Amino acid sequence: MKTKEIDDFFDTKKAACRGEDITLFFPNLPAGQTRKDVQLAKQLCDQCEVVEGCLEYSLHFEPMGFWGGKTEVEREVLRRSKNISLPMDRRPSPSARRAANAGRLRKTAKRLDLANG
């Protein structure tokens, strides 16, 4: 069985983020990034024609960063609501685990209207 790759989910050449600074989509990594950076990433995703495929890919393979218009925590909430598990070698990032422990997943689920199914 062929291992799925990113191009199986969407045409990366059509992504609005193509050519952008990669650190924009990993807001927890570089020191000094601000909430404004996350808003810019969201704006790019809002105008992207392949955002749905990007999100679907990220739900199955990407625990870190900003993908498909969603943060790590938002994607973890979606994974739980859709009963999607990441492969063993792609476990959630430490920030997503910390968020779960702090109850932010539950708050995010309510905000996204996924708390009750």
HELIX and SHEET records of a PDB file:
HELIX    1   1 ILE A    6  ASP A    8  5                                   3    
HELIX    2   2 THR A   12  LYS A   14  5                                   3    
HELIX    3   3 ILE A   22  PHE A   25  5                                   4    
HELIX    4   4 ARG A   35  ASP A   46  1                                  12    
HELIX    5   5 VAL A   51  PHE A   61  1                                  11    
HELIX    6   6 GLU A   72  LYS A   82  1                                  11    
HELIX    7   7 MET A   88  ARG A   90  5                                   3    
HELIX    8   8 PRO A   94  ASN A  101  1                                   8    
HELIX    9   9 ARG A  104  ARG A  111  1                                   8    
END                                                                             
